Amino acid sequence: MEVPGWLETLAERVARKPVPLAMRPPEVGGRQAAVLMLFGEGPLGPDVLLIQRSSRGRRHAGQPAFPGGGIDPDDDGPVAAALREAREETGVDPTGVHVVGTMPELYIWRSDNRVTPVVGWWHTPSVVHAASPDEVESVERVPLAELTDPANRVTLRHPSGFAGPAFRVRGLLVWGFTAGVLDGVLSGSAFERPWDRSRVEDMPPDVVNLAAR
């Protein structure tokens, strides 16, 4: 179960990385949550597992995301919660995952969640699918080479004026919290490629409408 050197380096670096001001949790309050950043070796090289949330959902409807959710009382912390949620949402077999480490807690103000990203190595990949159709519409293993392709990167502007990094991959528009985390993780890594951050696009109306729920 050897973890690739690039992932060990990445996990060590992001564990020490300062939390951006906009993602710093408040001193009190917020729901404890966790997500699984699951990296594997696919046919097109290193990849990461993403889901697209159901457009019928009440929060983060239709958004690409990492598998994850709230930490239940029965969970033994964020690692257990991230693995449980990934199994429930995608069918990932937790025995095929080696947890490499965790990132500092991040805050999503819109849903009032304090999120701990858990970094995992998918040493024995299992078949994945939308295991919870009410919550997940699709599951994708996205190659890191596609995420870092300059042609797939853009700065996305919300009608409020807020702008942040986004990725167009596998028919998905990855934005918001997930895109911010991916941008931070890939920045400074061996996979990073220069891209035009001045390339700004307005958020599509359908995405705006789903996000407003």
N, C-alpha and C positions, 0 to 999 in steps of 0.2 A: 504494500500500500504506500508507495513512494509518492510524495507530493512533489510536483514539478518545482524546480527552483524559482521560476518566474512567479508562481503563485505564492510561495513562501515569502519572497521579496515584497510582492504586492501587499500581502496581508500585514507584514511587519510595518510597512510604510504607512498604510491607511490607519493602522491602530494608533500611530503617533501623530497623525495629521490633525491640526486644530480644526474644531468645528466652525463652519462659517457662521457669522453673526445671525443671519436669517434663520439658521437651523438650530440655534442653541436653545435647549429646553428651559422653561421657566423654573424658578427656584422651587415652586410647589405646583401641584396639579398635573393634569395630563394622564391619559390612559397608557399603561405599559403595553408595548407591542414589540414584535420582532419580525424581521424578514430574512429570507434565505437567499444569499447571493451564491448561487451554485454554479461553479465553474467545472467544465469537463473538456475532454478532447474529442471533438467530433470529426466528421469526414473532411471538413474545411478548416481544421485546426482548432485552437482553443475557443470555447464558446461559453455563453452564460444563459441560464434558463430564465425566460420571461413568460408572464401570463398576460392575457388581455382580459380585464374584468368585464363582467356582464354589463351590457348597456341598460339592463333592468335594475341594476343595483341602486341603492340609495346614496352611497358615497363613492366617489372616485369612479363613477359609472363609465364604462367603456375605455378606461385608461390602461395602458400597458403598465405592468408592475412586476416586482419580485414577489414570489409566493410568500405569504405571511399574514399576520393578523394579531389580534389581541392575545396577551399572555393570560391563560386561564389559571385559576387557583390550583388546579391539579398539575400544572406544568412545573417542572423543576428549572425555572428560569427561562431566559430568552432563547437559549440553544434548543431546549426541548420544544418550546413553542414554535420556533421556526421550522424544525423538522416535522412536527405534527401538522402544521398548516400546509407545508409543502406536500405531504402525503395526502391530506384531505383534498387539496385543490388540484394536484397534478398526478397523483398516483406514484410519486417518487418513493422508492424503497429506502428508508433511512439507513439500512444496513450497508447500502452501497455508497454512503456519504461519509467522508472524514472531515470533521470540523477543524479548520485551520486556525480560526481565531474570530474575534469580533471587532467591530468598529465602535467608536464612541457613540453614545446615545444622540439621536437626532430628533428634532421636533417638527411635526406637521401641524401648523396652526389651524388649518381649515378643519381637520378632524380631531384636533386636540390629542394627538398621539405622540408619545415618546417612544421612538423606534430604535431598537438595537439591531443593526445589520450583522448577520452571522455569515462569515465567509466559509464556504465548504468546497471540498474537492470531490468530484463525482468519479470515484475510482472504479465503480462498477455500475455503469448506467442502466437504468430500467426504462421500460416503455412508459412514456408520459402522455397524458391526454387531459381534456377538461373533465376532471373527475367529479367536480361539483358544478354542474351546468347553471345552477341558480346564481353562482358567484363568478364563474370563469367561462369565457366564451372560447378561448383558444390558448394553446401552449406552444411556445417556440424556443428552440435552441438557437440562439443568435450568435454567429461567429464574431469574435472580437475584431477580426479584420474588416467586417462589414460596419461595425459600430465606429471604427476609427477611420473609415474611408471618408476623406474630405467631402466627397460628393453626397454623402448621406448625412452631413451635419449642417445644422442651421441654428440661428438664434430665433426663438419663437416669442412673439410679442402678444400679450394678453390685452384685451380692450382696456383694462385698467391702466395700461402703460407698463406693467411689469414685463420684463424680458428675461429669458433664460435659455440655456442650451437645450437642444432637442436633436433627436435622431430619427431618420426615416429608413427603417429596415424591415424587411419581410412583410411589407404591407402595413406596418405599424408606425404610428407617430408617437414616439416615446418622448414625453415631456414632464414637466413638474418635478416632484420629489425624486422619482426614479431616474430621470435624465440628469438631475443635479448630482445624485450619488454616483451614477456611472461616469459622468464628466470628471468628478473629483477622483474617482478610483483610477480612471485611465490616464488622467493628466500626470505626466512625469513617469509613466510606466514605459516598459519596453515596446508597448503596442501603440503609443501615442504618435499621431501624425499631425503636422500643422494643418489647420483649417481656417477658413475665412470667417472669423467671428463677427465681421461687419455685415455678413449676409443675413438680413433680418426678414422674416416673414410674419404676417399676421396669423393668429390662431384661426383655423377654419371655423365657420359659424356652428357647424354641428358639434365640434369639440367644445366650443364655448357653452353651448346649450346643455350638453351632458355634464360639464363641470359645474354648472350653476345649480344643479340639483341639491 
